[in-house]
Amino acid sequence: MGYIRAADVLPEQLILEIQKYVDGQMLYIPRKCEEHSRWGERSGTRENLEKRDRRIFEEYMAGRSMSDLSKKYYLSEKSIQRIIRKKNPS
């Protein structure tokens, strides 16, 4: 994330008001809520984990044991149980 000079984008009155609270320090201004991405969406991590979880569930439904899945995917059996529960809530 690069810097943007406040003087280049903000009115002088607003800069003077901000300086009352943070004079000469860096200030982070968060994105608007509607601009936020969910965790892992930009990097593709969320999609990759969803694909992995779908494979785990399919293998479980095909008869593979939780213990085998745990070893194959380097996850705890509790994590495998959570994934299966999430994919099959009934």
HELIX and SHEET records of a PDB file:
HELIX    1   1 ALA A    6  VAL A    9  1                                   4    
HELIX    2   2 GLU A   12  GLN A   19  1                                   8    
HELIX    3   3 CYS A   33  GLU A   35  5                                   3    
HELIX    4   4 THR A   45  MET A   61  1                                  17    
HELIX    5   5 MET A   66  TYR A   73  1                                   8    
HELIX    6   6 GLU A   77  LYS A   87  1                                  11    
END                                                                             
